Amino acid sequence: MKFLWLILLFSLFMIFANAQTPIRLWEGDAPNANGKEAIDIPTITPYPAPKDKATGAAIVVLPGGGYRNLSDVKEGSAVAEYLNSIGITAFVLKYRLGPKYGQPNQLLDASRAMRMVRSRAGEWGIDPNRIGILGFSAGGHLASTMATHFDSGNPNTTEEIEKVSSRPDLQILIYPVITMGEFTHKGSKQNLLGDNPSEELVKKYSNELQISKDTPPTFIVQGVDDKTVPMENSLLYVQSLRKNNVPFEFHLYEHGPHGFGLGGNDPILSTWKDRLAAWLIMRNFVKRN
């Protein structure tokens, strides 16, 4: 009996030892905070890569949910665990949501997450020059916003986190919302920009219009038969990437319903992870076997 208790205690210890603990992005209230509940507090949750596999690269993961909720398992923790399996340390971002929070709060949260990971790279055993971003659906819109609206940091601030760049070193977009124009996902647009956004705001957050030569290398996956976010979102983005000579890899699956996550048991859709891993080898994020 005593031996069984020891096994149970050890098992509980291992569970708690491996538990992932969210970290607040700001010690106090976040900018523009409108309350003190969990929905008002943006966080990142670290998922360190196993030491025997770690490559020193990291990726910030942005779950989707139409800017109204977060698919924080299928497009969050499950994705982080997959990235761990190929040697990448992951950080899952819980960003603020509409309609309580619209722009620019999501961009503020994602920017802060990138800066925090980069500024604490030594602590987490990662390379500050190999930090990417991965987003699904509305999280893909936020990831592409980060890749087109980044800055180099504020050298005049006393806060170390804010001194570093928010630019991702690469971006991975899975069935992403991109445009706020004709082919947008209406729910994401409304939750982010409100009911009657100005033309200026629509243009600013239509990220296919914001790409420059400094936009980071890009990996995109979408399905032709996506009935929630039209494939034109990805096509518009790819066209602009090519126009601006930004390296990219684009996989358009004939069948790929919105929200397929890692692909589940689908023998075709699930191959996107292998294609991504190969691309990440080329980008020096993953080691060759």
Beta strands, then each sheet from edge to edge (+ up, - down):
strand 1: 23-24
strand 2: 43-47
strand 3: 58-62
strand 4: 89-94
strand 5: 131-136
strand 6: 171-174
strand 7: 218-223
strand 8: 248-253
sheet 1: 1+ 2- 4+ 3+ 5+ 6+ 7+ 8+
end
